[in-house]
Amino acid sequence: MDVNTLRSVTTVISFVVFIAIVRWAWSKSRAHDFQDAANLPFEQD
């Protein structure tokens, strides 16, 4: 295996992981959890 092939495979795998994380973060099922986390600084004791 050539070093350039390894670099290409690593780039493609990294891109796929990045897209998976973005899809997870913007999914409708996670919206409520992220909204709760966003409001934590504004909650009073």
N, C-alpha and C positions, 0 to 999 in steps of 0.2 A: 504494500500500500504506500503510495506516494504521500509526502507530507502535505502537498496541496489538496489531495483528495481528503485527507483527514481534516484539514482546515475547512473545506467546503461542507463536509458532513457535520462538523461542529457548529458551523454557522447556521445550517438548516435546522438542526436540533434546537439550537438556542432560539431561533425565530419561532418555531412551533411552540416551545414552552412559553415564550412571551405572549403569543396570541392566545394560548390557553389561559394564562393568568388574566389577561385583559377581558376575555369572555367571562371568566369566573367573577371578576370584580364588577362587571356591568350587568350581570344576570339579574333578572327580576326577583329571584328568590333571595338574593343577598341584600336587596335594597333596604329592607326594614332594619337589618342588623347594622348596616352602614349609617342609616339615619339615626339610630339610637347612639351609635358611637360619635356621630357628629354633634349631638346635643349634650354629651357628657359635660363639657366645660361650663355649660349654662345652667346646670342643675344646682339647686341650692341644698345645703346640708340639712 
